Amino acid sequence: MRRDIPPLAEVRRITEKKRDAWWTVMLVDPVATPLVRFTAMRTRVTPNQITWGAFILGLGSAACFAFGDWKWLALGAVIYHFSFIFDCMDGKLARLTGQGSVFGAWLDFVFDRIRVMVCGVALMWGQYDRTGDTFYIWLALAVVALDTLRYINSLEIFKIRHTMRKQIKARMRAAKRAQNEAELAFMEDLLRDNPSADIEQDLQRAAGEAGAGYVTQPSDETSGAEADAGAAPKPKAQVIDLHQEFRQKFPAYLRMRSFLLRHRIRAHLVSGIEFQMGVFMIGPLFDAVMPVTIVSGALLLVFELAIIYKLLLSTRDFTRTIDSFEEQKVVTAA
């Protein structure tokens, strides 16, 4: 038995994400985290082996779904949930023991996509065989397509945000070399790291300091104490808010987001996790595969479109920020 594994509270701090899907926070982490600690202390199981275990359980769930009868549907739903718990455990074990690898991340991603595809086809085929309704064939295609769309959309949005940040940081580095500007930070990161802050007050204070521009300064509450007693205070980080227009259009979102983050729940309430649980757990358990799948797919699309709209507004903030750098350059040159 390993004796270097910390207590459960510390394991939670190390392995659980600062923000996650509400299904994971409420129904998976309370089971997965203690199991990860037990596994790390008493076994030699590796994260990749757990990934394989999650995949095999997923195939077992698909086999149950293919029978179509409610008893098999309920069994398949329970097995799928355990498969998802295992799927969360591999990453937690990797973070706890330092056994993570690039290949392990690839294996986890590929097995997840295969599991969703196989379970989706098996579930809808079982219902088609049971009822003779050809609409289930279309639902199988829809489940696979929506899962694929979600990952493609997530990847592309990440790439665009990374590109915008990279360009702004490059402009700021150039400005710092020329004018010894302050350190750069992003408002989104500050709000995520400190969800208990009075966000609206911080934004108003920042806006008052920066005027109408899109480059702002964080409040002391947001940035925290930067220096020990008697030491020279560090300069405040310069904040770029690429979600300013979105926050102005939807002020209630700030309060909701802050509340959710205090409970480790991300504001994207219906993501791929909730979609999978609706299709492969709630629908089979209540023998309501078709209506639950339709509702889950519709909610997933709504939230994906909301993310795209938020990205659109963010690109406008990005353009205005770049333009403000150009204006500052012209003023300095004059």
N, C-alpha and C positions, 0 to 999 in steps of 0.2 A: 504493500500500500504506500502510495506517495504521501509524504508529509509536508511537501512544499506548496500544496494547494491551499489558498487562503480560505477564510470563512465565507459563508454563503453571501453575506452582504457585500463583501469585496468582489466575489465572483460576479454578482449582479452588476457592479460598477464597471468591471472589466469587459464583460461579455454582452451586456444589453445595450442597444443603440440609444442615443440620446433622444431620438424620435423614431417612431415605427408605426406600422399599421395598427389600428385599434384592435383588430382581431388578434394580432400577435401579442400586443401588450396585455390584453385582458384574458385571452384563452390559451395562449401558447407559452409565453415566458414563465408564468407561474409553475408550469410543469417542466419545460425544457431546461431552465437554468439549474434547478436542483439535480436533474438527471445528468447534466454536463459535469457538475462538480463530482457526483458519484462516479461517473465514468472515468474522469481524469484521475481520481484518487485510487480506484480499485481495479482498473483494467488497463490494457495496453492498446485499446481501440484507437485508431487514427481517424482524423476528420474524413479522409477519403473512404474509409470503410463505412462510416455512418452515411455518407452520400450514397454509396451503393445500397445500404439498407433502406434508405428512403425510396430509392428507385424501385427496389424489389417490392416493397410494400405498395407503391403506386401501381405496379403491374398487378398485384393481388387485388387491389381495389377495382381495377379495370375488369378483371375476370368476374368479380361479383356483379358489377354493373351490367355485364353482357347478358346475364340471365334474365334481367328485366323485372322479376318478381319483387314485391316490396320488401320482403325479408332479406333478399340478397342486396337490394338497394341500400337498406339501412346498414347492413354489415359493410358494404363497400364504402359508405360515408364515414363510418367509424375508422376503418382502415386508412382511408385517405387522410383523415385528421392526424392519425399517428404518423403517417408518411410525412405530413407537413411538419410535425414536431421534430422528427428526425432531420428534416431538411433545414430547420433552424438550428439544430444542435451542432451540425458540422462546422458552421462558421463560428459559433460560440466556443467550441472546443479548440478550434484553430487559434482564436484570439487568446484563450486562457493558457494554452500550452506552447504557443509559438510554433505550431506545426503547419501553419498555413502555407500554401504554395500557389503559384500561378496556374499550374495544371489542375489543382483542386478547384480553383475558381471556375475554370473552363468546364470541368466535369460537372460541377454543380449546375451551371447554367444550361448545359446541353441536356442533362437528365431532367431538369425541370420542364424544359420545352417538350421533350419526348413524353414525359408523364402526363402533361396536360393534353397533348394530342391523342395519346392512346386512351386515356380515360374519357375524353370527350367523345371520341368515335365509339368506344364500347358502350358508354351510357346511352347515347342516342340510338345506337343499333339495337340495344336491348329493348328500348321503348318502341322502336319501329317494329321489331319482331313481335312485341306484345300487343300492339294496337293496330298495326298496319297503316299508321298515319305517316305519309311521306314527308311531312313537315319536319319530323325529327332528323331526317337526313340533312336538311338545310340548317337545322340547329347545330349539327355536328360541325359543318363547315363554318358556321358563324362563331362557334366557340374557339376553334383553332385560329380563325382570322383575327378575332378580337384580341386574343392573347399575343399573337404576332404583332399586331398593330401597336399594342401597348408597349412592347419592348422596343420596337423601332422608334416610336415617338419619344420614349424616354431617352434612348440613346442619342437621337438627333438633338433634342432639347438640351441635353447635357453638353453636347459638342458646341452648340451655338452659345450657350452661357459661358462655357470655358473660353471660347474665342473672344467674346465681348470683354470678359475680365482680362484676358491676356493683352488685348489692345489697349485697354485703359491703363493697366499696370505699365505697359511700355511707354505710354504718354506721360504718366506720372514720374517714371524713372528719369525720363528726359527732362521733365520740369524740375525735378529735385537736383539734378546735376547742374541745371542752369540757375536755379533760384533757391536751392536748399529748402524745398518744400517739405511739409510734414509727412509722416508715415501714412500709408494707404490702408484703408479697411473698407469692408462692404457692410452696409446697413443690414442686409439679410442675415449675415453671419452673426452680427452683434445681437440681433433679436433672437436668433436661434439659441445662442449661448446664454442669454439672460432673459428667459421668457417671463420672469416675475417682474421685470421693469415696467414702469408706467410708459407704455410705448407711445401713446398719443402725446403725452407731455414731452417726452424726449424729442419726438419729431417736430413739435411746435417750437421747442427751444432751439433745436438745430436749425430749423428754417429761419428763426429770428436772427440767429448769428450769421447765417449765410445769405440772407436776403432771398431773392427769387432764384438763385442759382441751384444747380443740381449737385454741387459739391458741398457737403455739409460737415459739421463737426459734431461728434457724439457728446452727450451730457456726461457729467461725472458719474452719475448712477449707472450709465450704460458701460462706460469704460472701466470703472472701478479704480481703486487706489493703485497708483503706478509706482510709488516709491516709498521706501522706509522713512521713518522719522529722521530728519536731519539731512536726508539725501536730496539731491537736486531732482525735481520732478521731471519725468519724461514728457516729451511733447505729445499732445493728443493726436490720436490717429485721425487722418483725414478720411472721411466716409463718403463713399459713392453709393447712392441709393438708386438702384436700377428697377425698383418697384414703386417709385414715388407716384406715378400716375395711377397705378392700380390701387394704392392705398387711398388716394384722394377720391377715387370713384366708389370704393367699397370700404368706408371707415369701420363698419361693423366687423369686417373680416379681421381687423387687428385684434379686437377683443376676443373673438372666437379663437384665433390662432394662438394668442397668448395663453388662454385657458387650456387649450389642448396640449400645448408644449409643456406646460407645467405638469401634465400627466403623461408625458412622453409620447403623445399621440400626434401624428402629423395631420395637417389640415386636409390632405388629399384622402378623404374619408372612404372613397370607393376606388381602390386601386386593383391591381391584378390579384392580390391576396383575397380581398373581399369578393371579387368576381369568382375566383376558383371555389371559395367556400360556399358561395351561393349556389353555384352549379353542381358541385360535387358533394356538398354536405346538406345544406338546407333543403334543396329540391328533392334529393333522394329520401331523406329522413321523413319528409312530409308527403312523399309520393306525389309531388307537384313539380316534376322536372321541367315541363314546358313553360308554365307561367313564371317560375322562379328564374329560369335561364333567361327569358325575355326581359324581365325586370332588371336582373343583374347586368345583362349586356347593355341595356339602355342607360343605367346609372353609370356604368364604366365609361360609355361614350360621352355622357354629360360632363363628367369630371375631366376626361381627356381634352374635350373642347375647351373647358375652363382653363386648363393649363396652357393650351395653345393661345387663347385670348390673353392670358397673363403674359405669355412670352411676347406677343405682339406689342403690348403696352411697354414691356421692358425694353424692346428694341427701340422704341421711341425715346425712352429715357436715355438709352445708350447714345443715340444720335445727338440728343441735346447736350449730353455730357461731353462728347467729342467736340461739338461746336463750341462749347464753353472754353475748352482748352485752346482752340484756334483763336477765340476772341481775346483770351488772356495773352496769347503770344503776340497778337497785333498790338495790344495796349502796351505790353512790355517793350516791343520794338520801337513804338512811337516815343 
